[in-house]
């Protein structure tokens, strides 16, 4: 079946970048939280790069597979790593750093995938179809990590950007922003439903991808 063959081909390209993107994003929160005094993630077994520990059945499996099958594009999320701000040495300041660690890890991974593309272009002439697969996987890695970095920096709690903004704002404004958290997911879904979310995010995503291609010297990037 051509449809299933195409799905399998895309899955072979996207699966590894997506798993790395969401696993390292969440693990980075836990590692940085431990650095600043909170060992909650470690005690719950979430301070690991094992993707199984971070898999959310819906966000890591069902949603990405459905999107890939229906649209050819993939997006997903993992189980959030728990952070107890009361354990942090300086809760407001440290939570900004912990929250920012996720998107920054995605930027770092995007750069890593860009380097893979550059190395494949330079030294992969004898690899045949494997070189094509590595190059395509690098493109997918840059795309998914750029999307996750920009999306998570939206200043809407409980997204990382909301937690960063909360820690940087004056206390009174921070409290007002924190009060939005129970409704944050619905706000994001509403923006997506009315069609304004991606027009807002996509220019920044494209700029980040271009920067990655430029910095890593990807041919034709």
Long-range contacts (C-beta under 8 A, 24 or more apart in sequence): 6-72, 7-68, 7-69, 10-68, 10-72, 10-74, 11-65, 11-68, 12-133, 13-133, 13-136, 13-137, 13-140, 14-64, 14-68, 14-74, 14-137, 14-140, 14-144, 16-137, 16-141, 17-113, 17-137, 17-140, 17-141, 17-144, 17-145, 18-64, 18-74, 18-76, 18-140, 18-144, 19-51, 19-60, 20-109, 20-141, 21-106, 21-109, 21-141, 21-144, 21-145, 21-148, 22-51, 22-54, 22-59, 22-60, 22-76, 22-77, 22-78, 22-148, 23-49, 23-50, 23-51, 23-54, 23-78, 24-49, 24-105, 24-106, 24-109, 25-78, 25-102, 25-103, 25-105, 25-106, 25-148, 25-152, 26-54, 26-78, 26-79, 26-80, 26-81, 26-102, 27-54, 27-81, 28-101, 28-102, 28-104, 28-105, 29-80, 29-81, 29-83, 29-98, 29-99, 29-101, 29-102, 30-81, 30-83, 31-101, 32-97, 32-98, 32-101, 33-81, 33-83, 33-87, 33-88, 33-94, 33-98, 36-88, 36-89, 36-90, 36-94, 36-97, 36-98, 37-87, 37-88, 37-89, 37-94, 38-83, 38-84, 38-85, 38-87, 38-88, 38-98, 39-87, 40-82, 40-83, 40-84, 40-87, 41-81, 41-82, 41-83, 44-82, 46-79, 46-81, 46-82, 51-78, 54-78, 54-79, 54-81, 55-79, 74-140, 74-144, 75-144, 75-147, 80-158, 92-167, 92-174, 93-167, 95-163, 95-166, 95-167, 96-163, 96-164, 96-167, 96-168, 98-163, 99-160, 99-161, 99-163, 99-164, 99-167, 100-160, 100-164, 102-152, 102-160, 103-148, 103-149, 103-150, 103-152, 103-153, 103-160, 103-161, 104-149, 106-145, 106-146, 106-148, 106-149, 106-152, 107-145, 107-149, 107-208, 107-212, 109-141, 109-145, 110-141, 110-142, 110-145, 110-146, 110-149, 110-208, 110-209, 110-212, 111-212, 111-215, 111-216, 112-141, 113-137, 113-138, 113-139, 113-140, 113-141, 113-142, 113-145, 113-212, 114-138, 114-142, 114-212, 114-213, 114-215, 114-216, 114-217, 114-218, 114-221, 115-216, 116-141, 117-142, 117-216, 117-218, 117-221, 118-216, 118-217, 118-218, 118-219, 121-218, 121-219, 138-218, 142-209, 142-212, 142-213, 143-209, 146-205, 146-208, 146-209, 146-212, 147-201, 147-205, 149-208, 150-201, 150-204, 150-205, 150-208, 151-201, 154-188, 154-201, 156-180, 156-184, 156-187, 156-188, 157-181, 157-184, 158-184, 158-185, 159-184, 159-188
